[in-house]
Amino acid sequence: MNPDPPRVLASEDQLEAAAGLVIGALAGPDARVRDDQLAAARVLAVEGRRALVVQATGWGKSAVYWIAARALRDAGAGPVLIVSPLLALMRDQVAAAGRAGLRAVTVNSSNIDDWSVIEADVLAGRVDVVLVSPERLANPAFVARVLEPMLPVLGLLVIDEAHCISSWGHDFRPDYKRIARLLLANPGLPVLATTATANNRVTADVAGQLGDGVVVQRGPLGRSSLHLSVVPGLTPVESVAWVDDALRVLPGSGVVYGLTVADVESLHGLLAARGHDVAVYHGQLDAEARERVESRLKANTVKAVVATSALGMGFDKPDLAFCLHLGSPGSPVDYYQQV
């Protein structure tokens, strides 16, 4: 058996250059990379190790893997594989990668006819980043046609929403367990796992699955920009009336959460009948319908999106003005994730 070839890693200069390029592209020409972001990217791109980053939503976890990806690709390393749970997040990530000068593609059930082209582009070095859902890892056709040919040349693996790996996590997904096969089959592969919602037990579990010597970076999850409040003691009818009144005075565009598809469909109908410009969003809508709603919310051409938790992770809108919950989510962690 031939020994594995030496892994390509970036230099400190390449890391610094990548950081400047990526942060400028993502946050503007006056933005500067933070020390903790650069430190996490260094673990991956320069040291070739594994890291678990537990930081609040909005901290800039994606900047870590774009910096590492840019530095590794500039050094001649192979493409980056990102496992991400939501289609909305993938669309945002493809756009973010483009701003950082990286060509990103997604592999999903809607573009099966393109898989052979994507495979050829990856192996030819024409693709920098491949984004897949965890469900793709359970698809034999994807594994055979795309994943297996890509694994030997992979430069970095990113596991987004990594709490889903842990059986202790609030949102455990069985398909995420297949990531363990990638880790076992590629012991020298740099891996970044990120999440905003992992308690100590979940953090320890995920770190253990990443292997020995993993670097854990954990920051405070409080957000000074958030102001939380509760309106207690309302009946269901009074709650809807309160939302009706609130939408008339709250500035900007936001999200109104309901607990079930039936709840949000009903609330959407009631608010629309009261003259509000609202849209509905849940997992039973097709991908094109969800994308249209996301685009309207991002452009502030709708007052509110009445949504289930399908809009609870990975939606990138920095000027979201408000988030209302009609009913309590299943757990404080669910509530935190949605807010």
CORLINDA-V513497 format. One record per run of one state. SS is the DSSP state (hx for helix, st for strand, lp for the rest). FROM is the first residue (numbers start at 1). LEN is the number of residues. If there is no record, write none. Layout:
BEGIN
SS&FROM&LEN, SS&FROM&LEN
END
This chain:
BEGIN
lp&1&11, hx&12&16, lp&28&7, hx&35&11, lp&46&4, st&50&5, lp&55&6, hx&61&15, lp&76&4, st&80&4, lp&84&3, hx&87&13, lp&100&4, st&104&4, lp&108&1, hx&109&15, lp&124&5, st&129&4, lp&133&1, hx&134&5, lp&139&1, hx&140&12, lp&152&4, st&156&4, lp&160&2, hx&162&4, lp&166&8, hx&174&12, lp&186&5, st&191&5, lp&196&4, hx&200&11, lp&211&4, st&215&4, lp&219&17, hx&236&14, lp&250&4, st&254&4, lp&258&3, hx&261&13, lp&274&4, st&278&4, lp&282&5, hx&287&12, lp&299&5, st&304&4, lp&308&1, hx&309&3, lp&312&10, st&322&4, lp&326&6, hx&332&7, lp&339&1
END
